Amino acid sequence: MSDLVCKDLSMTFTAPGSGAMVEALKNINFTLKQGELLSVLGPSGCGKTTLLNMVAGFLNPTSGQLALGGKNIDGPGVERGMVFQQGALFEWLTVSKNVDFGLRMKNMPAAERKELVNKWLDIVGLAGFGDTPTYQLSGGMQQRVALARCLVNDPDLILMDEPLGALDALTREKMQSLILELWKETGKTIIIITHSVEEALLLGQRLFVMAPRPGRIHKEYQLDFAEEGLTRSLRDIKQKTDFAKVREEILTMIWNMEEEIMGGV
Amino acid sequence: MFDWMSYHRADIAAVLIFVFVVTLLWSIYHGVKVSRLRDKEQVFGDPERTSGGWYWAVCGIATIMLLWFYYSWGMARAYFPRAANELCQVAKVNEALSPIVAQLPIGSRYFKSTDLVVRNMEQLDEVEASFPNGAFTAAEEKQIYAIIAQTRALIGVYSNPSSIDAATRSNLQIVVGDIQQLTSRIQAGPEGLQPTAEALAQAPWGVGNEEIPMLPMTPRGVMFDGISQDVVGISKTFLTLRNMPAEASRLIDLTRADIANVKENINNNVTSEDIAETRNSYLKSVERIFKRLDDGMIFPANTLDEVNDAVAVMIEEMDDAKGSLGIIDAIFMPGQGVLKTRTICIEQGSSRWLPKPTDVVAKLSVLANPNLEEGGGFKGTRLLWFKWLPVADVVGFFVPDGMVDILPGSYGKHDDAGRFVPTYKDRLLAFAKGEVYLGSIPMLDGHIWDSLFRVLVAMFFGILLGVPLGIYMGVSRFFKSFFDPMIELYRPVPPLAWAPLILTIFGIQDDGKIFLLFMVAFAIMVISARTGASGTQLSKIRASHSLGASNRQILRHVILPNALPEILTGVRIAIGVCWGTLVAAEMLAGTTGVGFIENVARTVSDYELIWVTILIMGLLGLLFDIIMRKLISILIPWRGKG
C-alpha cells in the first residue's frame, strides 16, 4: 500500500530582508491512505502550498519525516504528479505533445505513447484536440490538458495546487465533477489545495483546515459529500442543510483566523 | 536599352516628377477626404486612429522624392535641360570679368585704389608716431621726416585727377569704350548666332564626363561665350594699366635717393648695437611703405568711376539678356548656381552633395553590371553576382593535410628507373590539398556578398557559442558568476573601439572583421539567451521535474524553447548591430565590402557613389529585419501567449 505518512513535519524559513525566522509549518502529523481524497483549506500564509511543495519534493522539510509507500520523499518524482493553478503547460507544444511529455522523457515508443495520450485525452474530454496549440485553448481546457499530462504518467499521488482557482464558476463546477470522476475511476490518492470552502467540502473526503503562525492543522473533518458527488449533481449537494452548516462553521473559523492575523499586526 | 535610358535620364526624370506631383496631389485629396469621414467615428487619442492610412505613406514618399529631385537640381535638369549649359556661358563672362570687378565698388564695395590709400596713410601715420627718439641724429631725423612727407605727397599726386597723364587717361577710356561696346552687343541680342556642330554633339547635362557641357549649345549661349572671350582681353589690358604722372616719377626718384642717402650713413656714429638695430628696422619700415607705392596702382576715384559705371551697366544688361534663365537659376537651382572654375563649369549648391535620383540609379546600374571588362563592379570586384567555386578549394580548406600523414603506409618514392608511382597516400594528399578536380559549385560573389558573408559567419558562431553559454548562465550559479564579469567587461566597450586592436591582431582581411562582429554578436546572444533561460516560469520547471524529466531534458525541452523568443529577438538585434559595425570596420581597412566602397567614394568625394552605398546598406538592413520578423512569427507563434 502506498500511503502518505507525515510525521512531525516542520518547516522554518528565514524571512528575506529582516532575517527573522518564520515557522511556515510546525509539527504536522497525518497519514493519508491510498485512494483517499484530501482537501486542504486555510487563510493565506497558513502553509498549504509549502506542505504541498514538500510532498512534491520541491522543498526539503527542516525537520520531520515524509514518506510515500514507505519510501522517504527526497526530491520530485514521477510517482507524485503535480497540477498547477495556471496549468504550467508548455505553450510551444501541441496538446498531445504536452500530454506525452513525461512519456517522451522516459523514451516510451511512439505507438504506445499515442495510444495512451488518445485514451487520456478522451477521458478528460479533449478528444480531437490533440494537434491544437495549447495557447489556443480556454482556461478550463488548459487545466484538462494539465490533468491528462499528470495522469498519463500514472502517479500514485496527485497534488493539485489551487487547480481551479483561475476558472469561471461554470467551468469550475464542470471541472470539479471531472476531478471526482477521475478520483473514482483511477482510485488515486489526491491532495487538493483550495481557497474555496465549497470546493474543499465538495472535493474532500477528508478536509484539513489549517491555521497560520505557526502553520498547523487546526481541524480535520471527515465528509461524505465527495462520495455523494459521484452520483448526484454538485448543485444539489450545495443546497443540503448539513452542507450549508459545515460551510458556515468553516467560514466562521477562517474568518476568525483572518481577524486574528489582522489584529496581531 | 540601358544606354538609351542613361542618355535620356533627364526625360525620364521629367516623367517621374510629373507622376510624383500627380500622386502627391491625389494622395492629399484622398487623405483629407478619408480623414473627414473618420473624424466623426473616432475620438482623439484612440490608437485605432493610426491604423491604415497607406495614402499618407504614398504622400510621404512622393514628398521626399520631389524634395530629392528639387534639391538635387533634378527638376531643373528635367525641365530645363539646356539651362546649365547657358548659365555656364554666363559664368564664363563672370569669371573673365572678375579681375576688373574685384577692383571696383560693384564687386568689393570700395575701389582697390581707395583701400590702398587708406591703408598706406594709416601706416605712414603709425610709423611717424613711433619715431625712435635719440636713435638718429638731428640731421637724420629731419631727412626721415622728409621721406615720410614725400611719400604722403606721392599718394596725393596719384589721387589728383588733374595730374593724371594723357596716355593713362586714354587707356582707361579705351577700356570703358570696349566694355560699352560689349554692352551694346548684349543689347543687340543673340540674333544670327548659331551654335557649332561640335557644341551640339556634346553629351547632355550630367551624362558625359563633364558635369555640364562647356561649349555653348544655344544662340544666347554663343553670345555670352563670345563676350566672355572679349572680356578676357579687356581684363588683361586693365590689369596692365598704371598711373604714373611726371610729378609722381619725380617724387619717387627723390625719395629713393633720400632713402639711399640715409642708408649710407646709417652705420656712422653708432654707439651701441641696440641703436644700430633700431635704426635699421625703423628705416626698413619706412622704406616698405614707400616701395608699396612706387608702382602706380592708385588711380583718381573719378577716373575709375567711369569704368565702374560701364561694368555696372554691362552686368545689368547681362541680367536682362539672361531673361528666364535668371528665374530658373533662382527657383530651380538652390545654392549659388552654376560657377566656372578654371577648366569646367560646376553646380554650386545642394546638388554638389545630393546627386539626382536618376544619376544614383544610373550609378547603381553601372556598379551592378557583373561584366568587369565593360566597367561594371567596383575596383575589380562585382557588386553581387555568382562565381564557379571549385569544390576542391573547399575540400583543401577544410581537410587538413596532416590527416593524411597519420594514416598507415608511406608516401611514394621515385624508383630506380626514375619513375614515380603514387601510393594511395599520395592520392589522398592531393585530395586533401585540393588538387583533385571535383567539379564546381555556384557561389555568391561581390562586394555585397563579402559584407553579408562576414555578418553571417559572425552571427553563426555568435549563436553557436553564445546561446549555450547564455542558457547555462541562466540556470547555473557557476556559469553565471564565472562568465558574467568577463562579458560585462568587454561588452560595454563600443565595438569600433576594439577595431584597431582586433584588426592589428587578425589582419585586415575577413578574419579580423569576422572576429570583431563575432564579439558583438556573442555578447548580445549570451545576454538574450540568459534572459530567456532565467525567465522560465518556476511552475513549468517543477511540472517537468514531476513528469520525470532529467536536468538535461529540462534544459533541452523546457528551458531552451522557453528562451527561444528572447533568443530570436537577440538575433534580430545582433544582426542590426553587426551590420552597423561591419560597415564602419570595412571603412577602417580592407579591399572589399560595401563599407569599403563608401570609404573610397569618400576619399574621392564621389557623392553619387556614397549615396548608392547608403542606399544599398539601408535596403539590406531593412531586408534583414523583415526576414527576422517573418522568422519570428513563423518559429514562435506562441510568443506573448504563454
Contacts between the chains, C-beta under 8 A, distances in Angstrom:
chain1	res1	chain2	res2	distance
A	56	B	542	7.2
A	56	B	546	6.3
A	57	B	545	7.8
A	58	B	542	5.6
A	58	B	545	7.5
A	75	B	545	7.9
A	76	B	542	7.0
A	76	B	545	3.9
A	76	B	546	5.1
A	77	B	546	7.4
A	77	B	548	7.4
A	78	B	546	7.2
A	78	B	547	6.9
A	78	B	548	3.9
A	80	B	546	6.4
A	81	B	546	5.9
A	81	B	547	7.8
A	82	B	542	6.4
A	82	B	543	5.9
A	82	B	546	4.2
A	84	B	539	4.5
A	84	B	542	7.6
A	84	B	543	6.4
A	85	B	539	8.0
A	86	B	539	6.7
A	88	B	537	6.6
A	88	B	539	3.8
A	88	B	540	4.9
A	88	B	542	7.3
A	88	B	543	4.4
A	90	B	540	6.7
A	90	B	557	7.8
A	90	B	558	6.6
A	90	B	561	7.1
A	90	B	562	8.0
A	91	B	638	4.2
A	91	B	641	6.3
A	91	B	642	3.9
A	92	B	561	4.4
A	92	B	562	7.6
A	92	B	564	7.1
A	92	B	636	7.2
A	92	B	638	5.5
A	93	B	561	8.0
A	101	B	544	7.0
A	101	B	547	5.5
A	101	B	549	7.5
A	101	B	557	7.4
A	102	B	547	3.6
A	102	B	548	5.2
A	102	B	549	7.5
A	104	B	557	7.9
A	105	B	544	7.8
A	105	B	547	6.4
A	105	B	548	5.4
A	105	B	549	4.4
A	105	B	550	7.2
A	105	B	553	5.2
A	105	B	557	7.4
A	106	B	548	6.1
A	133	B	637	7.0
A	133	B	638	6.5
A	135	B	637	8.0
A	135	B	638	4.8
A	135	B	641	3.9
A	135	B	642	6.6
A	146	B	543	8.0
A	149	B	543	7.8
A	149	B	547	7.0
A	150	B	546	7.7
A	150	B	547	7.8
A	153	B	547	6.0
A	153	B	548	6.7
A	155	B	546	8.0
